[in-house]
Amino acid sequence: MDTLSYKTVSANKATVQKEWVIVDAQGKILGRLASQIARILRGKHKPYFTPHVDCGDNVIVINASKVILTGDKMTKKQYVRYTGYPGGQRFSTPLEILAKHPTRLVEMAVKRMLPKNRLGRSLFRNLRVYAGTEHPHQAQQPKEIKIL
């Protein structure tokens, strides 16, 4: 019996093949979109996925300002942040966030689905979000993927 065929392959920084992919967020539900993007950033769609290595792809999200939330979430959901001062809790709705910073809603949703450690912070750097259809990454020749 050939014992080499049972050897577990563990990816590392040198053996990982990273690609550039582009995702169109127009008309997509925010949570479902963010979970698929986080999966691609993490590299879970690749056969050589290794939990402690950045083996995911670079993701470009376009039309982030046209993402949708189901039900009353656009006006009733609240995002909480804290300034650090007493009484410094600030609340904002997705509608307010989209008006001020159109890309931030997608960024926050994806970031909160990544691991909360050094690896998660480095994976988040592989995400580029743009409010419109224009992006400056034509030289990377990103391939478009369909997310349901």
ZAZAFI-448247 format. One record per residue (C-alpha): residue in one letter; x, y, z. Coordinates in steps of 0.5 Angstrom, whole numbers, plus 500, padded with zeros to 3 digits. Example, Ala and Ser with C-alpha at 12.3 -4.5 7.8 and 13.67 -1.06 7.14 Angstrom:
// ZAZAFI-448247
A525491516/S527498514/
// end
This chain:
// ZAZAFI-448247
M500500500/D503507498/T503511505/L504517501/S497518498/Y495519505/K499525507/T495531509/V497537505/S497543509/A497550505/N502555507/K504562504/A508560499/T503554496/V497558496/Q494561489/K490567490/E486570485/W482576484/V474576484/I469581483/V462581486/D456585484/A452587490/Q446590486/G439587489/K443582494/I441581501/L446584505/G447578510/R447572505/L452576501/A457578506/S457570508/Q459568501/I464574501/A467572508/R467564505/I471567499/L476571503/R477565508/G479560502/K473555505/H471554497/K478551496/P480544496/Y487546500/F483550505/T488551512/P484554518/H491558520/V493560513/D490566509/C489562503/G483566500/D482570494/N482578494/V475580493/I472587490/V465588491/I461593487/N455597487/A455596495/S450602495/K445598492/V445592497/I438591500/L436589507/T429585508/G423587512/D424593516/K431592518/M433598514/T430603519/K429599525/K436595526/Q441599530/Y448599530/V452601536/R459604537/Y462607543/T466613543/G470611550/Y467617554/P461616559/G455616556/G458615549/Q454610546/R452612539/F446608535/S445609527/T441605522/P443602516/L439607512/E443613516/I450609514/L448608507/A447615506/K454617509/H458612508/P455607502/T461602503/R461601510/L455597511/V458591507/E465592510/M462591517/A457585515/V463582512/K468584518/R464581523/M463574520/L471573519/P475571525/K476576531/N484575531/R490577527/L488572521/G481576521/R485582520/S489580515/L484577511/F479583511/R485587508/N483583502/L477586501/R475592497/V468595497/Y466600492/A459604492/G459604484/T461600478/E467603477/H474600481/P481601480/H483594479/Q483592472/A490590472/Q489585476/Q484582471/P478580476/K474574474/E466576476/I463571480/K455570481/I453570488/L445568489/
// end
